[in-house]
Amino acid sequence: MADVLSGAPVNVSEELYAELRRHFSEEELIELAADAAQENYRARWNRVFNVGSDELYCVIPTQNIPRR
């Protein structure tokens, strides 16, 4: 859902919504959508004002993550 909400235009398909409803309640989906929208807003705001990274984020290579 986060990927869909960060695109343009934002269109959540019936199929995606049905799959999400299998795993989350309506209240949880509202919270997830709000969180994704807030992060998208913040990221776009940062780009407008060329806010850089504090280097607090790093990508962890997937090959080092143990599988369960």
C-alpha positions, 0 to 999 in steps of 0.5 A: 500500500505504501508503494501505491500511496507514493505514486501519482495518481494514487489508485488503490485497486479493489484487489489490493484493498481486498488483500489488505483487508485479509490481514488488517482491520479497517482501523489498522488500514486507516492508520497505515494509510495515514502513516504512509501519506505522512511519510510521503508528504515529509519526503516531498517537502524535504525535496522541495527544500533540498533537505539532505540526509543525516546519514542515519539510514543505511541499507542492510544487504538482504543476503545477510538477513537470516531466513525464518 
